Amino acid sequence: MSVPDEVDGWSLWPAPAKLNLCLQITGRRDDGYHQLQTVFRLLDWGDSLKLRIRGDGLIVRHGESAKGVAEAEDLAVRAARLLQSEAKIGKGADIFLEKRIPAGGGFGGGSSDAATVLVALNLLWGLDFDLERLAGLGLRLGADVPIFVRGDNAWAEGVGEVLTPIRLPHACYVLADPGIHVPTAELFQAPDLTRNAAPAKIADFVSGNLLGNAFEPVLRRREPAIEAVFAALSRIGTPRLTGSGSGCFVEFSDRASAEAALAELPEGLHAWIAAGADRSPLHVSLAKRL
């Protein structure tokens, strides 16, 4: 099936990627989940979803991205079915996902896809759920889903769902994907992962005293491909890891500087440029439709 145009009932929605500009683990809860502190930065680049309302109540996947992913693991499908169940409606949806965000890279692809489905189908199905309710549903799908539902750059605590909007300066990023799919659950169990960092405040991040990622040293020791990408990116700046995935980035103040740096990287490295977004592209798209 070819990518559908925004006609014949289809509508196009962005599912932006994110970066974790810092990430530390401050403890572990009684239920086994870890307490985090991080800064989420939304990007102007990511996946795209096309959605179309169905009258038969079915949730149907289309496109190449549906291959090889079981429906039980497909967050976009799970989000549609969860919203459908919560709303107790008989409407369904066709879902066509155009995938750009690397899986397992820590760029938030699956979580963003789920959030876009929740936000878009809430409008398309005429449900009128507020963002608080949608974010609560999103949390049932994954800890990163609420940041995409709410749509603001944020300082995050808890398991990543306690969000405080934060204004961030304009920045562009050289992103790189080592091609390693990192199993998050396994990584959280790593014996060399630091889980007891002293709690920080937003001011610590703003002052530049909180820029590290607790998973970085663990992954660099375990994965030669990640270490190789860090070595390559070190030629153009200070590389950092995003989330608990393998994705790496270097920050620049403007696109021209990022483009010049990208040109200096060795051939064969999967790297590209994205800019930070002041507001999620998903919510910009939503506002145009209201």
C-alpha positions as CSV (number, residue, x, y, z in Angstrom):
1,M,0.0,0.0,0.0
2,S,1.4,3.4,-0.9
3,V,1.4,6.3,1.5
4,P,-2.2,7.8,1.4
5,D,-2.7,11.4,0.5
6,E,-4.6,13.7,2.9
7,V,-7.8,13.0,0.9
8,D,-10.5,10.3,1.0
9,G,-10.9,10.8,4.8
10,W,-7.2,10.6,5.7
11,S,-5.6,13.2,7.9
12,L,-1.9,13.8,8.4
13,W,-0.4,14.2,11.9
14,P,3.2,14.7,13.1
15,A,4.7,12.5,15.8
16,P,7.8,14.5,16.9
17,A,11.0,13.0,18.3
18,K,12.5,14.1,21.6
19,L,15.9,14.4,23.3
20,N,16.7,14.0,27.0
21,L,19.1,16.9,27.6
22,C,20.0,15.3,30.9
23,L,18.9,12.2,32.8
24,Q,19.6,10.9,36.3
25,I,18.1,8.2,38.5
26,T,17.5,9.3,42.1
27,G,16.0,6.1,43.5
28,R,13.7,3.1,43.1
29,R,10.1,2.9,44.1
30,D,8.5,0.0,46.0
31,D,6.8,-1.1,42.8
32,G,10.2,-1.5,41.1
33,Y,10.0,1.6,38.9
34,H,12.8,4.1,39.0
35,Q,12.6,7.7,40.0
36,L,14.0,9.9,37.3
37,Q,14.9,13.5,36.7
38,T,15.3,14.7,33.1
39,V,14.7,17.5,30.7
40,F,12.6,16.6,27.6
41,R,13.3,18.6,24.5
42,L,10.9,18.2,21.6
43,L,12.2,18.3,18.0
44,D,10.8,19.5,14.7
45,W,11.5,16.1,13.2
46,G,10.0,12.7,13.7
47,D,7.4,10.2,12.4
48,S,4.2,10.9,10.5
49,L,0.8,9.3,11.0
50,K,-2.1,9.3,8.7
51,L,-5.5,8.4,10.3
52,R,-8.9,7.7,8.9
53,I,-12.1,7.1,10.8
54,R,-13.8,3.8,10.3
55,G,-17.4,3.1,11.1
56,D,-17.0,-0.6,11.8
57,G,-15.1,-0.3,15.1
58,L,-11.9,-1.9,13.7
59,I,-8.4,-0.6,14.3
60,V,-6.4,-1.5,11.2
61,R,-2.7,-1.0,10.5
62,H,-1.4,-0.2,7.1
63,G,2.0,0.3,5.5
64,E,5.5,-1.2,5.7
65,S,6.0,-0.2,9.3
66,A,3.3,-2.6,10.4
67,K,5.5,-5.6,9.2
68,G,7.5,-7.4,11.9
69,V,5.7,-5.7,14.8
70,A,3.1,-7.6,16.7
71,E,-0.1,-5.7,17.3
72,A,0.3,-6.4,21.1
73,E,3.6,-4.4,20.9
74,D,2.4,-1.7,18.5
75,L,1.9,1.4,20.7
76,A,-0.1,3.3,18.0
77,V,-2.6,0.4,17.8
78,R,-2.7,0.0,21.6
79,A,-3.3,3.7,22.0
80,A,-6.2,3.7,19.6
81,R,-7.8,0.7,21.3
82,L,-7.3,2.1,24.8
83,L,-8.9,5.4,23.8
84,Q,-11.8,3.5,22.0
85,S,-12.3,1.4,25.2
86,E,-12.2,4.5,27.5
87,A,-14.7,6.3,25.3
88,K,-16.9,3.3,24.8
89,I,-17.6,4.1,21.2
90,G,-18.1,2.0,18.1
91,K,-15.9,4.0,15.8
92,G,-12.6,2.6,14.5
93,A,-9.6,3.9,12.6
94,D,-7.1,3.1,9.9
95,I,-3.6,3.9,10.9
96,F,-0.7,4.5,8.5
97,L,2.6,5.1,10.1
98,E,5.5,6.6,8.2
99,K,8.5,5.7,10.4
100,R,11.6,7.9,10.5
101,I,12.6,7.7,14.2
102,P,15.0,4.7,14.8
103,A,13.6,2.1,17.1
104,G,15.5,1.7,20.4
105,G,17.4,4.9,19.9
106,G,15.9,6.9,22.9
107,F,14.3,9.4,20.6
108,G,10.8,8.5,21.8
109,G,9.4,7.1,18.6
110,G,6.9,4.6,19.9
111,S,5.7,6.9,22.7
112,S,5.3,9.8,20.3
113,D,3.3,7.7,17.9
114,A,1.0,6.6,20.7
115,A,0.5,10.2,21.9
116,T,-0.3,11.4,18.3
117,V,-2.9,8.7,18.0
118,L,-4.5,9.7,21.4
119,V,-4.5,13.4,20.6
120,A,-5.6,13.1,16.9
121,L,-8.3,10.5,17.4
122,N,-9.7,12.5,20.4
123,L,-10.5,15.2,17.8
124,L,-11.4,13.0,14.9
125,W,-13.8,10.9,17.1
126,G,-15.3,14.0,18.7
127,L,-14.5,12.9,22.2
128,D,-13.5,16.2,23.8
129,F,-11.2,14.5,26.4
130,D,-8.9,17.1,28.0
131,L,-5.1,16.8,27.9
132,E,-5.0,15.7,31.6
133,R,-7.2,12.7,30.8
134,L,-5.3,11.9,27.6
135,A,-2.0,12.1,29.4
136,G,-3.3,9.7,32.1
137,L,-4.2,7.2,29.3
138,G,-0.8,7.7,27.8
139,L,1.0,6.9,31.1
140,R,-0.7,3.5,30.9
141,L,1.1,2.9,27.6
142,G,4.5,4.2,28.6
143,A,6.3,6.7,30.9
144,D,7.3,8.9,28.0
145,V,3.9,9.2,26.4
146,P,2.6,12.1,28.6
147,I,5.3,14.5,27.4
148,F,4.2,14.1,23.8
149,V,0.5,14.4,24.8
150,R,1.1,17.7,26.7
151,G,3.3,19.1,24.0
152,D,5.7,21.3,26.0
153,N,9.4,21.0,26.7
154,A,9.6,20.1,30.3
155,W,11.6,19.2,33.4
156,A,10.3,15.8,34.4
157,E,10.4,13.8,37.6
158,G,8.7,10.7,39.0
159,V,9.0,8.0,36.3
160,G,9.0,10.8,33.8
161,E,5.3,11.8,34.1
162,V,5.5,14.7,36.6
163,L,6.1,17.5,34.1
164,T,7.0,21.2,34.7
165,P,7.0,23.2,31.4
166,I,10.4,24.8,30.8
167,R,11.5,27.4,28.2
168,L,14.6,26.4,26.4
169,P,16.8,28.5,24.1
170,H,16.8,27.9,20.4
171,A,19.1,25.1,19.4
172,C,19.9,22.7,16.5
173,Y,21.2,19.2,17.0
174,V,23.4,16.8,15.0
175,L,21.7,13.5,15.8
176,A,23.4,10.1,15.2
177,D,22.1,6.5,15.3
178,P,24.6,3.7,16.0
179,G,22.0,1.2,14.9
180,I,21.8,-0.5,18.3
181,H,18.4,-1.4,19.7
182,V,18.7,-1.1,23.4
183,P,16.3,-3.1,25.6
184,T,15.3,-0.6,28.2
185,A,14.1,-3.1,30.9
186,E,17.4,-5.0,30.7
187,L,19.4,-1.7,30.9
188,F,17.6,-0.6,34.1
189,Q,18.8,-3.9,35.7
190,A,22.5,-3.2,34.9
191,P,24.6,-3.6,38.1
192,D,26.8,-0.7,37.1
193,L,23.9,1.8,36.6
194,T,23.9,4.6,39.1
195,R,20.5,4.7,40.8
196,N,21.1,7.0,43.8
197,A,22.0,10.4,42.4
198,A,21.3,13.3,44.7
199,P,18.0,15.0,43.6
200,A,18.6,18.1,41.6
201,K,16.5,21.2,40.7
202,I,15.7,22.9,37.5
203,A,18.2,25.6,38.4
204,D,21.0,23.0,38.3
205,F,20.1,22.2,34.7
206,V,19.8,25.9,33.7
207,S,23.2,26.6,35.2
208,G,24.8,23.8,33.3
209,N,25.6,21.6,36.3
210,L,23.2,18.8,35.2
211,L,24.0,17.7,31.7
212,G,24.9,14.0,32.1
213,N,23.0,10.8,31.4
214,A,23.1,7.9,33.9
215,F,22.9,5.4,31.0
216,E,25.8,6.8,29.0
217,P,28.7,5.2,30.8
218,V,26.9,1.8,31.0
219,L,26.1,1.8,27.3
220,R,29.5,3.1,26.2
221,R,31.2,0.2,28.1
222,R,28.8,-2.4,26.7
223,E,28.3,-1.3,23.1
224,P,31.4,-0.7,20.9
225,A,29.1,0.9,18.2
226,I,28.0,3.5,20.7
227,E,31.5,4.2,21.8
228,A,32.5,4.6,18.1
229,V,29.8,7.2,17.5
230,F,30.9,9.1,20.6
231,A,34.4,9.2,19.2
232,A,33.2,10.5,15.9
233,L,31.0,13.1,17.4
234,S,33.7,14.3,19.7
235,R,35.4,15.8,16.6
236,I,32.6,18.4,16.3
237,G,31.5,19.0,20.0
238,T,30.5,17.3,23.2
239,P,28.3,14.2,22.4
240,R,25.5,13.2,24.7
241,L,23.2,10.2,24.9
242,T,19.4,10.6,24.8
243,G,17.1,8.6,27.1
244,S,18.0,5.0,27.7
245,G,18.6,4.3,24.0
246,S,21.6,4.3,21.7
247,G,20.9,7.7,20.1
248,C,23.5,10.4,20.5
249,F,23.5,14.1,19.8
250,V,25.6,17.3,19.8
251,E,24.0,20.7,20.5
252,F,24.6,23.8,18.4
253,S,23.2,27.3,18.7
254,D,22.1,27.6,15.1
255,R,21.5,25.5,12.0
256,A,24.5,26.8,10.0
257,S,26.9,25.6,12.7
258,A,25.1,22.2,12.9
259,E,25.3,21.9,9.1
260,A,29.0,22.7,9.1
261,A,29.6,20.2,11.8
262,L,27.6,17.5,10.0
263,A,29.8,17.9,7.0
264,E,32.9,17.1,9.0
265,L,31.6,13.7,10.1
266,P,32.9,10.5,8.5
267,E,31.0,8.9,5.6
268,G,28.9,6.0,6.7
269,L,27.8,7.5,10.0
270,H,24.0,7.7,10.2
271,A,23.7,11.3,11.2
272,W,21.3,14.2,10.5
273,I,20.1,17.5,11.8
274,A,16.9,18.5,13.7
275,A,16.0,21.7,15.5
276,G,14.4,22.1,18.9
277,A,10.8,23.0,18.9
278,D,9.2,25.6,21.3
279,R,5.9,23.7,21.0
280,S,5.2,20.2,19.8
281,P,4.5,20.1,16.0
282,L,1.6,17.8,17.0
283,H,0.0,20.6,19.0
284,V,0.7,23.2,16.3
285,S,-1.1,20.9,13.8
286,L,-4.0,20.4,16.3
287,A,-4.4,24.2,16.8
288,K,-4.8,24.7,13.1
289,R,-7.7,22.2,13.0
290,L,-9.7,23.6,16.0
